[in-house]
Amino acid sequence: MTTPKRLLSLAAAAGAASSVAVDAFVAPSSTAAGARPPAVRTAPSSSSSSSSAVSSAPPSPSSATALRAVAKKDVYQITLLPGDGIGPEIMSATKGVLDALTKRCGFRLETTEALIGGAAIDAANDPFPDESLKQCLSGDSVLLSCIGGYKWDSNPRELRPETGLLKMRKEMGLFANLRPAKALKQLVDASALKREVVEGVDVMVVRELTGDVYFGSPKGIDVVDGQQVGYNNMIYSEGEIERIARVAGDVASKRSGKLCSIDKANVLDVSQLWRDVVTDVISRDFPDVELSHMYVDNAAMQLVRWPKQFDTMVTGNIFGDILSDEASMLVGSLGMLPSASIGSDGPGVFEPCHGSAPDIAGQDKANPLALILSAAMMLRYDLDREEEADILERAVEEVLDRGLRTADIKQEGDGCELVGCEAMGKAVAEIVASVDVAVEV
C-alpha cells in the first residue's frame, strides 16, 4: 500500500508561543489563501465523540496524533445519499460528472445508494436506518445531497430528517466540519455585498460538529410552576476542544497561517474553556500560526463589514452553524458551496451547504455545482486524489466562464445562458473530459 501524501501536521515546539490577539478587529487587508489544505485527521479517542453528558467520557486531552486518509488506489467504495427535495437531481448530475472523471483518469468509484432524511422516514420510519449507517461505515467515503422538507416539519423530533443527520454525525464520529467560502470572479456581482467587499474573499470555517448545545444533556421541555420550560446544555470537554483546535491549526498552517477562534468568553464559561484550550493547543503545536480571538457577535458583523480579514476560522457547533451560513452568502449563493465533515478515522461525509429546496424539486431548476465541488473535496480529503479534485474545480470555473448559469446564480442583464440542473451537469462532464490539468495516474 502506498503512503498517502496528506498527513496531519502536529509540529510542536517546546515553549514556543504564537501571536495571540484577544477579540481584536483585524485591520482590512488582503488575506488571499495559499495552497488548499490537505486531508486533516486526528487519532480516534477511546470513546464516542459526542458530548451528550459529562459521563459520556469525551476524548482525553492530548490524545490526537497523525492519521492518514485512504491511500490512493484503483477502486473506491462510495456511499451515495440522494436524500430529499432536489437531492436526487443534483446527485444524478454529479454522478455523470464523476463518470467522466473516472474514465479520463483510469480509476473506479463503485457506488451504493442508501437512505437518509425524509426519504428514509417514508421508507423505513427512521431518518437514518441502521442499514444506512452500516453502508456508510463500510465504504471509503460518503457523498450526501441534502435532506428535509415541509412534509416532515410537523413530525415528532425523532422522526424529523435533521435527527437523521445528527445521528449520522454522532455515530460516524464526524467531529470536524470544513466549509470553504471562496468568491469566484465569475460570480462576484451575485453577492448581496459590494464588489470591493467580497472580491478576493477566501474563508475556511472549521466547525466542531458533535458537541455543544446540539448534543449536550440534560435537555428537554418540562413543566415548571405550571408553565413549559425548554432547556439545552452547552457543554464541551477539553479533549473535544483540543482535537478541533488541531484540525484548525493544521488547516490554517497550510493556508495563510492566520486563525481566528470564535467564542463568547465574556459571558459563557464553556467559551472561556474553549478560548483557553485553543490558545494552549495553537501556541504549543502550531507556533507559526497567528491566532486571534473574536466574540461571536463581533465576528458576525465583521464577516459582512470586511470578510477579507479572515482566512481560517474555528468555532463550536452552534456558532459555526450560523457563521458558516453567513460566510457562504458572501459568494452569492448557497448553491455554489461545498462542505466536508470528517472524523478521527473512517469515511468522511461530503455535502453541499444548501438545503433540499422542495419548492423546486423535480423541476430541473436546481444547481448541482455545490455537490460537484463537494465531490472534489471528497477526492482531495478522503481518496488521496488531489489532481482529480483540481480537475473538477477547474471544470466548474470553466463552465461559469462559458456563461452557463442556473437560476440561483443568474443575474438580470448578465448576458449568460440560463440552464437547468441536467444541462449544467452535462456541461461540466464534457469539460471534465478535456480540461487542461496535469494529472498523475
C-alpha positions as CSV (number, residue, x, y, z in Angstrom):
1,M,0.0,0.0,0.0
2,T,1.3,3.4,-0.9
3,T,1.5,6.1,1.8
4,P,-0.9,8.9,1.3
5,K,0.7,12.3,0.8
6,R,-1.6,14.1,3.2
7,L,-0.8,13.8,6.9
8,L,-1.9,15.8,9.8
9,S,0.9,18.1,10.8
10,L,1.4,18.3,14.6
11,A,4.5,20.3,14.8
12,A,5.4,21.0,18.4
13,A,8.0,23.4,19.7
14,A,8.6,23.5,23.5
15,G,8.0,26.9,24.9
16,A,7.1,28.4,21.6
17,A,4.2,30.8,21.5
18,S,2.0,32.0,18.7
19,S,0.9,35.6,18.2
20,V,-2.4,36.0,20.1
21,A,-4.8,38.9,19.8
22,V,-7.8,39.0,22.1
23,D,-11.1,39.8,20.3
24,A,-9.2,42.2,18.1
25,F,-10.6,43.8,15.0
26,V,-8.2,42.9,12.3
27,A,-7.5,45.8,10.0
28,P,-8.7,45.4,6.4
29,S,-6.0,43.8,4.3
30,S,-5.7,41.2,1.6
31,T,-5.6,37.7,3.1
32,A,-5.8,35.6,0.0
33,A,-5.2,32.0,0.9
34,G,-2.4,29.9,-0.5
35,A,-2.5,26.2,-1.3
36,R,-5.6,24.3,-0.3
37,P,-5.3,22.3,2.9
38,P,-4.6,18.6,2.7
39,A,-6.6,16.0,4.5
40,V,-6.7,16.5,8.2
41,R,-7.4,13.7,10.5
42,T,-6.8,13.3,14.2
43,A,-6.5,10.0,16.0
44,P,-9.5,8.2,17.4
45,S,-10.1,8.6,21.1
46,S,-11.1,5.7,23.3
47,S,-14.7,6.9,23.4
48,S,-17.5,8.4,21.5
49,S,-17.1,12.0,20.2
50,S,-20.4,13.0,21.5
51,S,-20.6,15.4,24.4
52,S,-24.1,14.4,25.4
53,A,-23.1,14.5,29.0
54,V,-20.0,14.7,31.2
55,S,-20.4,11.0,32.0
56,S,-20.1,10.0,28.3
57,A,-16.3,10.0,28.6
58,P,-15.3,12.5,25.9
59,P,-11.9,12.3,24.2
60,S,-8.9,12.7,26.5
61,P,-6.8,15.8,26.1
62,S,-3.6,15.4,24.1
63,S,-4.8,12.2,22.6
64,A,-4.6,13.3,18.9
65,T,-1.9,12.0,16.6
66,A,-1.3,11.9,12.9
67,L,-3.5,9.8,10.7
68,R,-3.8,9.1,7.0
69,A,-6.7,9.4,4.6
70,V,-7.4,6.4,2.3
71,A,-4.4,5.6,0.2
72,K,-4.7,6.2,-3.5
73,K,-6.0,3.0,-5.2
74,D,-7.7,1.9,-8.4
75,V,-11.2,1.2,-6.9
76,Y,-13.1,3.0,-4.2
77,Q,-16.4,2.2,-2.5
78,I,-18.6,5.2,-2.2
79,T,-22.0,5.5,-0.5
80,L,-24.4,7.9,-2.1
81,L,-27.2,9.5,0.0
82,P,-29.5,11.3,-2.5
83,G,-31.8,12.5,0.3
84,D,-34.8,14.7,-0.3
85,G,-36.1,17.5,-2.5
86,I,-33.6,18.4,-5.2
87,G,-31.2,15.8,-3.8
88,P,-31.8,13.0,-6.4
89,E,-31.5,15.5,-9.3
90,I,-28.2,17.0,-8.2
91,M,-26.9,13.5,-7.3
92,S,-27.7,12.3,-10.8
93,A,-25.9,15.3,-12.4
94,T,-22.8,14.7,-10.1
95,K,-22.7,11.0,-10.9
96,G,-22.4,11.9,-14.6
97,V,-19.5,14.2,-13.8
98,L,-17.7,11.6,-11.8
99,D,-18.2,9.0,-14.5
100,A,-16.5,11.4,-16.9
101,L,-13.7,11.9,-14.4
102,T,-13.0,8.2,-13.7
103,K,-13.0,7.4,-17.4
104,R,-10.4,10.1,-18.0
105,C,-8.2,9.3,-15.1
106,G,-8.4,5.5,-15.0
107,F,-9.9,4.6,-11.6
108,R,-13.3,3.4,-10.5
109,L,-15.9,4.6,-8.0
110,E,-18.2,1.8,-7.1
111,T,-21.3,3.5,-5.7
112,T,-24.1,2.2,-3.5
113,E,-27.2,4.3,-2.6
114,A,-28.6,4.4,0.9
115,L,-31.5,6.2,2.7
116,I,-31.4,9.3,4.9
117,G,-33.8,12.1,5.9
118,G,-37.4,12.3,4.8
119,A,-36.9,9.5,2.2
120,A,-35.7,7.2,5.0
121,I,-38.7,8.2,7.2
122,D,-41.1,7.4,4.4
123,A,-39.5,4.1,3.6
124,A,-38.3,2.8,7.0
125,N,-39.8,5.1,9.6
126,D,-36.3,6.1,10.7
127,P,-34.4,9.2,9.5
128,F,-31.1,7.3,9.4
129,P,-31.7,3.5,9.4
130,D,-29.1,1.2,10.8
131,E,-28.7,-0.3,7.3
132,S,-27.7,3.1,6.0
133,L,-25.2,3.6,8.8
134,K,-23.6,0.2,8.1
135,Q,-23.3,1.0,4.5
136,C,-21.7,4.4,5.2
137,L,-19.2,2.9,7.6
138,S,-18.2,0.1,5.2
139,G,-17.1,2.3,2.4
140,D,-14.2,4.7,1.7
141,S,-16.4,7.9,1.6
142,V,-19.9,9.3,1.6
143,L,-21.5,11.8,-0.8
144,L,-24.7,13.4,0.6
145,S,-27.1,15.6,-1.4
146,C,-29.5,17.3,1.1
147,I,-32.3,16.4,3.4
148,G,-35.5,17.9,4.8
149,G,-38.8,19.4,3.5
150,Y,-42.1,20.8,4.6
151,K,-43.7,17.4,4.6
152,W,-41.8,16.3,7.8
153,D,-41.7,19.6,9.7
154,S,-44.5,18.7,12.0
155,N,-43.2,15.2,12.8
156,P,-42.1,14.4,16.4
157,R,-38.4,15.3,16.7
158,E,-37.2,11.6,16.5
159,L,-38.9,11.4,13.1
160,R,-37.5,14.6,11.5
161,P,-34.9,14.5,8.7
162,E,-32.5,16.6,10.7
163,T,-32.4,14.0,13.5
164,G,-31.0,11.5,11.0
165,L,-28.3,14.0,10.1
166,L,-27.3,14.4,13.7
167,K,-27.3,10.7,14.2
168,M,-25.1,10.2,11.3
169,R,-22.6,12.7,12.6
170,K,-22.5,11.2,16.0
171,E,-22.4,7.5,15.0
172,M,-19.7,8.1,12.4
173,G,-17.7,10.4,14.7
174,L,-17.7,13.3,12.3
175,F,-16.5,16.0,14.7
176,A,-14.9,18.4,12.2
177,N,-16.9,20.3,9.5
178,L,-14.9,22.3,6.9
179,R,-16.8,24.9,4.9
180,P,-14.9,26.9,2.3
181,A,-16.4,30.2,1.2
182,K,-14.4,31.4,-1.8
183,A,-15.7,34.3,-4.0
184,L,-15.4,33.2,-7.7
185,K,-14.5,36.0,-10.0
186,Q,-17.4,35.0,-12.3
187,L,-20.0,35.4,-9.5
188,V,-18.7,38.4,-7.6
189,D,-21.6,40.5,-8.7
190,A,-24.1,37.9,-7.5
191,S,-23.2,38.7,-3.9
192,A,-25.5,41.0,-1.9
193,L,-22.4,42.9,-0.8
194,K,-20.3,45.4,-2.8
195,R,-17.7,44.0,-5.2
196,E,-14.9,45.7,-3.3
197,V,-16.0,43.9,-0.1
198,V,-16.3,40.4,-1.5
199,E,-13.7,40.3,-4.3
200,G,-10.9,38.0,-3.2
201,V,-12.7,36.5,-0.2
202,D,-11.4,33.0,0.6
203,V,-12.5,31.8,4.0
204,M,-12.4,28.4,5.6
205,V,-14.8,27.8,8.5
206,V,-13.8,24.9,10.8
207,R,-16.8,24.0,12.9
208,E,-16.9,21.4,15.7
209,L,-19.8,19.1,14.8
210,T,-20.6,16.6,17.5
211,G,-20.6,18.6,20.8
212,D,-22.1,21.8,22.1
213,V,-25.7,22.6,22.7
214,Y,-27.0,20.3,19.9
215,F,-25.8,17.2,21.7
216,G,-25.5,18.3,25.4
217,S,-27.7,17.0,28.1
218,P,-29.8,17.4,30.1
219,K,-32.2,18.7,27.6
220,G,-36.0,18.7,27.0
221,I,-39.2,20.5,27.7
222,D,-40.7,20.2,31.2
223,V,-43.5,21.8,33.1
224,V,-42.3,24.0,36.0
225,D,-44.7,26.0,38.2
226,G,-47.4,25.4,35.7
227,Q,-45.6,26.6,32.6
228,Q,-43.5,24.8,29.9
229,V,-39.7,25.3,30.2
230,G,-37.3,24.3,27.4
231,Y,-33.6,23.8,28.1
232,N,-30.4,22.6,26.5
233,N,-26.9,22.2,27.8
234,M,-24.0,23.9,26.1
235,I,-21.1,21.7,27.0
236,Y,-17.5,20.9,25.8
237,S,-14.8,18.8,27.2
238,E,-11.1,19.8,27.0
239,G,-10.5,16.8,24.7
240,E,-13.2,17.8,22.3
241,I,-11.8,21.3,22.0
242,E,-8.2,20.1,21.6
243,R,-9.0,17.9,18.6
244,I,-10.9,20.5,16.7
245,A,-8.2,23.1,17.5
246,R,-5.6,20.7,16.0
247,V,-7.6,20.4,12.8
248,A,-8.0,24.2,12.6
249,G,-4.3,24.7,13.3
250,D,-3.4,22.2,10.6
251,V,-5.7,23.8,8.1
252,A,-4.5,27.3,8.9
253,S,-0.9,26.3,8.6
254,K,-1.5,25.2,5.1
255,R,-3.3,28.3,4.1
256,S,-2.1,31.8,5.1
257,G,-1.1,30.9,8.7
258,K,-3.9,33.0,10.2
259,L,-6.5,31.5,12.5
260,C,-9.4,33.3,14.3
261,S,-11.2,31.4,17.1
262,I,-14.8,32.5,17.7
263,D,-16.4,32.2,21.1
264,K,-18.5,34.2,23.7
265,A,-16.0,34.0,26.5
266,N,-17.2,37.3,28.1
267,V,-20.4,35.7,29.3
268,L,-20.1,31.9,28.8
269,D,-18.0,29.6,31.0
270,V,-17.9,27.0,28.2
271,S,-16.5,29.6,25.9
272,Q,-13.8,30.6,28.4
273,L,-12.6,27.0,28.4
274,W,-12.8,27.0,24.6
275,R,-10.6,30.1,24.4
276,D,-8.0,28.7,27.0
277,V,-7.7,25.3,25.3
278,V,-7.5,26.7,21.7
279,T,-4.8,29.2,22.9
280,D,-2.8,26.4,24.5
281,V,-3.0,24.0,21.5
282,I,-2.1,26.6,18.9
283,S,0.8,28.1,20.9
284,R,2.2,24.7,21.7
285,D,1.6,22.7,18.5
286,F,1.4,25.4,15.8
287,P,3.8,28.2,16.8
288,D,3.9,29.6,13.3
289,V,0.1,30.1,13.2
290,E,-1.1,33.6,14.1
291,L,-4.0,33.1,16.4
292,S,-6.6,35.8,17.3
293,H,-9.9,35.5,19.2
294,M,-13.2,37.2,18.5
295,Y,-16.6,37.2,20.2
296,V,-19.3,35.7,18.0
297,D,-21.4,38.8,17.8
298,N,-18.5,40.8,16.6
299,A,-17.5,38.1,14.1
300,A,-21.0,38.1,12.6
301,M,-20.6,41.8,12.0
302,Q,-17.1,41.6,10.7
303,L,-18.0,38.9,8.2
304,V,-20.2,41.4,6.5
305,R,-18.2,44.5,7.1
306,W,-14.8,43.3,5.9
307,P,-14.7,39.5,5.3
308,K,-11.2,39.6,3.8
309,Q,-9.7,40.0,7.2
310,F,-10.5,36.3,7.8
311,D,-8.7,33.3,6.4
312,T,-9.4,30.3,8.7
313,M,-12.0,30.4,11.4
314,V,-12.6,27.8,14.1
315,T,-15.7,27.7,16.4
316,G,-18.1,25.5,18.2
317,N,-21.2,23.8,16.8
318,I,-23.9,26.4,17.2
319,F,-21.8,29.4,16.4
320,G,-20.3,27.6,13.4
321,D,-23.8,26.6,12.2
322,I,-24.7,30.3,12.0
323,L,-21.4,31.8,10.9
324,S,-20.7,29.3,8.1
325,D,-24.1,30.0,6.6
326,E,-23.4,33.7,6.8
327,A,-20.0,33.2,5.2
328,S,-21.5,31.2,2.4
329,M,-23.7,34.0,1.3
330,L,-20.7,36.3,0.8
331,V,-20.1,34.4,-2.5
332,G,-23.7,34.9,-3.8
333,S,-25.4,31.6,-3.5
334,L,-25.5,28.6,-1.2
335,G,-25.8,26.6,-4.5
336,M,-22.1,27.1,-5.0
337,L,-20.6,26.0,-1.7
338,P,-19.4,22.5,-0.7
339,S,-18.5,21.2,2.8
340,A,-16.6,18.3,4.3
341,S,-17.4,16.5,7.6
342,I,-14.6,14.3,8.8
343,G,-13.8,12.3,11.9
344,S,-10.7,10.8,13.6
345,D,-10.8,7.8,11.2
346,G,-13.2,6.1,8.7
347,P,-15.1,7.7,5.9
348,G,-16.0,11.4,5.8
349,V,-19.2,12.9,4.5
350,F,-19.2,15.5,1.8
351,E,-22.3,17.6,1.1
352,P,-23.3,21.0,-0.3
353,C,-24.2,23.7,2.2
354,H,-27.6,24.3,0.7
355,G,-30.9,22.7,1.7
356,S,-33.3,20.5,-0.2
357,A,-35.3,23.3,-1.8
358,P,-38.6,21.3,-2.0
359,D,-40.3,24.2,-3.8
360,I,-38.3,23.5,-7.0
361,A,-37.8,19.7,-6.6
362,G,-38.4,17.8,-9.8
363,Q,-38.4,20.9,-12.0
364,D,-34.8,20.8,-13.3
365,K,-34.1,24.2,-11.7
366,A,-31.5,23.1,-9.1
367,N,-27.8,24.0,-9.1
368,P,-25.6,20.9,-9.0
369,L,-22.3,22.7,-8.7
370,A,-22.1,22.7,-4.9
371,L,-22.4,18.9,-4.9
372,I,-19.9,18.6,-7.7
373,L,-17.5,20.7,-5.6
374,S,-18.3,18.6,-2.6
375,A,-17.2,15.6,-4.7
376,A,-14.0,17.4,-5.4
377,M,-13.5,17.8,-1.6
378,M,-14.2,14.0,-1.2
379,L,-11.5,13.3,-3.8
380,R,-9.0,15.6,-2.0
381,Y,-9.7,14.8,1.6
382,D,-10.8,11.1,1.6
383,L,-9.5,9.5,-1.5
384,D,-6.0,11.0,-1.9
385,R,-6.9,12.2,-5.4
386,E,-5.6,15.8,-5.4
387,E,-5.1,16.2,-9.1
388,E,-8.6,14.8,-9.9
389,A,-10.1,17.2,-7.4
390,D,-8.3,20.0,-9.3
391,I,-10.0,18.8,-12.5
392,L,-13.5,19.1,-11.0
393,E,-12.8,22.5,-9.6
394,R,-11.3,23.8,-12.9
395,A,-14.3,22.4,-14.8
396,V,-16.7,24.3,-12.5
397,E,-14.9,27.5,-13.1
398,E,-14.7,26.8,-16.9
399,V,-18.5,26.2,-17.1
400,L,-19.0,29.6,-15.4
401,D,-16.5,31.2,-17.8
402,R,-18.6,29.9,-20.7
403,G,-21.6,31.8,-19.4
404,L,-23.8,29.0,-18.2
405,R,-26.0,29.8,-15.1
406,T,-28.7,28.0,-13.1
407,A,-31.5,30.3,-11.9
408,D,-30.0,30.9,-8.4
409,I,-26.8,32.5,-9.9
410,K,-28.4,34.1,-12.9
411,Q,-28.3,37.9,-12.8
412,E,-30.5,40.2,-14.9
413,G,-28.7,41.5,-17.9
414,D,-25.5,39.4,-17.3
415,G,-25.6,38.0,-20.9
416,C,-25.4,34.5,-19.5
417,E,-27.4,31.4,-20.6
418,L,-30.0,30.1,-18.2
419,V,-29.7,26.3,-18.0
420,G,-31.3,23.6,-15.8
421,C,-29.7,21.1,-13.5
422,E,-29.3,18.3,-16.1
423,A,-27.8,20.6,-18.7
424,M,-25.3,22.1,-16.2
425,G,-24.2,18.6,-15.1
426,K,-23.7,17.5,-18.7
427,A,-21.7,20.7,-19.5
428,V,-19.4,20.1,-16.5
429,A,-18.9,16.4,-17.5
430,E,-18.0,17.4,-21.0
431,I,-15.4,19.9,-19.7
432,V,-14.0,17.3,-17.3
433,A,-13.2,15.1,-20.2
434,S,-10.9,17.8,-21.7
435,V,-10.0,20.4,-19.2
436,D,-6.2,21.1,-19.2
437,V,-5.0,19.9,-15.8
438,A,-1.9,17.8,-15.5
439,V,-2.8,14.5,-13.7
440,E,-0.5,11.8,-12.4
441,V,-2.2,8.4,-12.8
